[in-house]
Amino acid sequence: MKKILPLIILTIALIPTPGRAAINSYTLIEPLPCIDTVTDISRCKDGVQKEIDLNTYILYVYKFSIALAVFLAIIMIIWGGFLYITSEVPFIKSDGRAKIENAVWGLVMVLVSYLILMTVDPRLVNIDTSIEPIKVEKVSLGQFANELGDDLRAMNVQVQQQIAQMNSDLKKLQDKRAELEKKIADGDTSPETKTE
């Protein structure tokens, strides 16, 4: 639970909202180094980036975290190898071997997850948090009233046609009922009369 809470807070903080969508770029307190695949070259000056938008920042953190995972896996492989080589004690040797295996499995999982996401849909690794602004067309009150009146007239015609169809169906059913009642009153007991 202690590990999930910061993840939930980070997720909520990164959810784009209409208030955040209005901000185009952020001025960073500490400049970030430029990465060719992430940053906009026009924003890079002297190899560092001082302004960044949210979309680019999230992509930057994503690519940086993959690089950090690779770096830490290599460090753990080196540390496990050092333990394995320098120790004669069996449980320390097995601990070093376990560190190497775990680091290799972690490295494989990070790289395979990236490869799977890239294979399924490249947009999954190209994070986009931008929200298109809502465009509202201005309509004059007179134009709105005219369009509303046209729509109401069209609906009225449809309703009148439906009412006429229902009245016609009702008239047919009343005629059929009167015919059946007359047959019953005349004493006609044919199977057609009973089934209906």
Buried (B, 14 or more C-beta within 10 A) or exposed (E): EEEEEEEEEEEEEBEBEEEEBEEEBEEEEEBBEBBEEBBEEEBBEEEBBBBBBBBBBBBBBBBBEBEEBBEBBEEBBEBBBEBBEEBEEEEEBEBBBEBBEBBBEBBEEBBEEBEEBEEEEEEEBBBEBEEEEEEEEEEEEEEEEEEEEEEEEEEEEEEEEEEEEEEEEEEEEEEEEEEBEEBEEEEEEEEEEEEE
